Amino acid sequence: MPLIEPLAADANPEVSELATLFNRTLGFVPNSVMTMMRRPAIARAFTALNAAVMHNEGRVSSELKRLIGHLCSASSGCRYCEAHTIRAAERFGAEEGADPRRLAELWNFRSSPLFSAAERAALEFAIAAAAVPNAVDEPIGATLREYWDEGEIVEILGVIALFGFLNRWNDSMGTELEAPAKADGRRHLAVRGWTPGKHG
């Protein structure tokens, strides 16, 4: 049971407008955002930050951003965000023509030929940056700088920081997983022991 129940998607015109935006990107309205809408300024600020962070400026693809978010969420233990990010990675990966096997191979990124050296550097950085205490050290930073420019590193860290917020929000709130995200979590993640846990 969630700490706070989310608002209904048709609770008021502002909620309905936000619902339309998320229906385009995820195919449903996230309960996390509907909970934030109890204080609309928080939901608006989050939505603006999310749009800025997930906007593509260059080589950091939409799919890679969601894979980074997934590793951060798995590292922090937020099962809600794990399901959301694997769903979004699949959707954006399909749009970008990414090999769908990358979802199953994500935790083998260090050795899998499905990931480039640049992607490996970004994913290694994501795990270190999401760790508590933070595990980013000079070798990890040097490898990241070898493959990504300063703006791209800001994009990558923006994703990591965004999911730091979301992981804490959803795990503390006990946000209930929506049916499509729960189904995708089971389809892609159950093999690694994933269950909805308190989000189910």
Sequence and secondary structure as in RCSB ss.txt:
>XXXX:A:sequence
MPLIEPLAADANPEVSELATLFNRTLGFVPNSVMTMMRRPAIARAFTALNAAVMHNEGRVSSELKRLIGHLCSAS
SGCRYCEAHTIRAAERFGAEEGADPRRLAELWNFRSSPLFSAAERAALEFAIAAAAVPNAVDEPIGATLREYWDE
GEIVEILGVIALFGFLNRWNDSMGTELEAPAKADGRRHLAVRGWTPGKHG
>XXXX:A:secstr
  SS    TTSSHHHHHHHHHHHHHTSS  HHHHHHTTSHHHHHHHHHHHHHHHS  SSS HHHHHHHHHHHHHH
HT HHHHHHHHHHHHHHHHHHT  THHHHHGGGTTT TTS HHHHHHHHHHHHHHSSS    HHHHHHHHHHS H
HHHHHHHHHHHHHHHHHHHHHHHT    HHHHHHHHHHHGGGT   GGG 
